[in-house]
Amino acid sequence: MRKLAAIVALGALLIALIPVPAHAGAAGDVFLALGAFALFNALFVAPALARPVYVAPAPVVYSTAAPVYAQAPPAAVSREVVYPHGRYVLYGDGVTRTYQWIWVPNAPPPGSAPGY
């Protein structure tokens, strides 16, 4: 019984693998037309629509002088902010030494005693 089932299964598998001849009816005409359309576009339309791209070469500049790098003058920075009871003073240049604000209180008026 097993041999018979194996032979039937093998036969069904072999029949399933046999290629079926294709019918070249209306569907075949559509594929032929699409192929002809694609070939026509590739050969005639695409080259007609393509525009050539021109890239100008970089200009050639010759100089015998050494390059001069001008250094901009430093921006004017207000280094003191004055209040009635003291002032802030800005130390440093921001390059070699970091900026730092220091509070400097005003001296007490003459003749007044410190209020501790």
Secondary structure, DSSP 4 states (H G I P E B T S, - for coil): -HHHHHHHHHHHHHHHHSPPPPP-SHHHHHHHHHHHHHHHIIIIIHHHH------PPPPP----SPP--PPPPPPP---EEEETTEEEEEE--SSSS--EEEEEEPPPPTTPPP--
